[in-house]
């Protein structure tokens, strides 16, 4: 993870920033670096979780930039918007006319339990507006109902179960039964996840602080 963090810091160091006429050059630079480091932190968290999971043989881990969601899956998901928990046992056959695609941060096949799970990874230090939350919830439900059939086709094996989650790392908001926070990760995955991710966070924080002092 060090090369990824170092490359992120290099981009921050070389980025141009606008000098605010009220705050001046020094504070404008600090504000720019800090706000940009927040935005990039989500990608670092995602990569840290992915690499941690890949270090265990029990997991097969990949991502999908365009998970196909059929019209039927999208329509079924819409019926669960008022009761998202009811979608946890729903699934629909993969295939048919594609309504749209979804970018999925992590897909994890647990070989020991023969389960497949999707994960969106968010920093979760602040809340989204109501419209964005509804859109995110619908995407989670769409993934939930479509994932089992899709994963079985990709893995060429029948899976015991499939599930959709969003990791809201700092826990600023909840998406009901789909939500995991930092404190849930060790138990959820059954491996010591938090300590490893926090080591990456500490290194990133130190590098940002060094950049601010230059």
N, C-alpha and C positions, 0 to 999 in steps of 0.2 A: 504493500500500500504506500510505502514511502515515495516511490517514483510518481505515483498519481498525485499525492499531496504536493510534492515538490513542483510538479508541472503546473498544478493549480496556482500555487504561490507565484510562480514565474509569470503566469498570465496576469495575475493581480498586480504584480510589480510593474508590468509593462503597459497596463491599461491606461488610457487617457481619461482624465476626469475634468468636469466643468468646475471652474472656480466660482463659487457663489459670492456675489458682491457684498453680502452681509457678513459672512463668516470668514472670508479670506482664503488664501491658498492652503494654509496648514490644516485648518479644520475641514475644509472641503475635501482634501485628500483623505483625511481620517474617515470622514463619513462615507466617502466612495469605497474605500478599502473594506470597511466594516460591513456595509450593506451588500457589497459584492461577495464577501466571504460567506455571509448568510445564505445567499442564493446558491452558491456552489456547494454548500455543506450537504444539501440533500443528495447530490450525486455521490459525494464521498461516503455518506452513510449507506447508500444503496450498494456501492462497490464493496464496502467493508463487510456488510452482511453476506453478500454473494461469495466473497472469497473465504469467509469463515465457514460457510456451509460447504463449499467445495473441498475444504480440507478434511472432511469426514467422508469415508467411503460409503456410508449408509445413504448419502444423498446424491442424487443426480440433479444438477442445477443448470438451468438455462434461462434465457429471456426470449420474449417474442415481440418484435416491433409491430406486428400486425395480426393479432389474434382475430380470426373472422367471427363475427357475430351475425347469425342469420336473422332474417326478418321474423321468423317464428320465435327464436330465442329472445329477441328484443321485445316482441309483443308479450311474451310470457313474463319477462322481467317487469314490464309495466304493471302487471296485475299484482305484483308483490310490493310495490312502492309504499303502501300504507301499512304493510305488515312484513318487513324484510326478513324476520326470523323464519317465516314460513317457506322462504326460498331455500333454506339450508338443505332440504331433502329433495329439492326439485332438480331435474335434469332433462335435457332435450337432445335428441340425436343430432350429431354434427352433420352439417351439410345443408343444402338448399340455397335459395337466393340470399346473398350476403347483403345485409342492411348497412353494415359499417365494420370497421376494424378497430381494435383497441390495442394500445401499447401496454404490455405487461412487463413490469420491472423484473420479477423473479417467478420462475416456475420450478417447483421442487417436487421430485419424486422420491419419497421415503421408501427405500428398497426393503427395509425391515418390516414395515407395516403395509407396504403396497398401497400407499395413498399418494395423491397428487394435490398440490396446493399452489394457488397463485398469490402473489404478494405485490401490492403497491407500497412503495416506501416514501413516506413524507417526513420532513423534519418535525412538523407538528408543534412548533413554538408559537403559532398563531392560528386563528380560525379563518376559514373561508366565508364568503358571503352566502346567503341562503340559496341563491341560484346555482352557484358552483357546488355547494354541498349536495343538492338534489342530483346534479349531473354525475358527481362522483359516486353517489349511492347507487344510481341506476347502472353505472358501469360495473360496480361490484356485483350487483345482482345478475347482470348479463353474464359476467364471467362465471359466476356460481352455477347458473343453469346450463351453460354451454361447456364447461371445462371437462367433465368426466368423459364425455364422448370424444371430445377433441383430443384429450391426452391419451386415451386408449388407442386412438387411431395413430397418433405419433409414436407412442411407445410400443405399439403392436402387442399389447397385453391388456387383459382386463384389470382394472384397478378396484380396490376395495371401496374407496370413497374419494370424493374430490371436494375441495373447499376454496373459497375466495376470502382473502384477508387484506386489510390495509394496516400497515405498520405506521402508526402515528407516534413517532419515537418519543417526543417529549410530552405527549398526551394532552395537547391543547383542545382537542375536540374528539367527539365520538361518532362512529358510524354503526352503532348498535352491535349486533353479534359478529360483525366483520372486523372489529377493531382489536388491534394489539398495540401495546405501548412498550417502551423500553423494559419495564419491569416484568413483562410477560414472556420475554423472548427465551430465557433459559429453560423455563418449564415447557413452553410450547414446542421448542425444537428438541429438547432433551439433551442439549449440549451446552457447554459454558460459553454463551454468545456475548453477554454484556461486557465482560471483562475485555474481550478481544476488540470489540467495537470501541470501547472507551479508550483503549490504548491509541487507536487511530485518531479519535477525537482530541486526545491530549496532544498528540504530535501536530495535528492541524492547528490547534489553538496556539501552541508555542510558535509555530511558523508565522501565523498571522500577527502575533504580538511582536515578533522580530521585525516583520515588515513595517509595522506601525512605528517602530523606533528608529527606522532608517532616516 
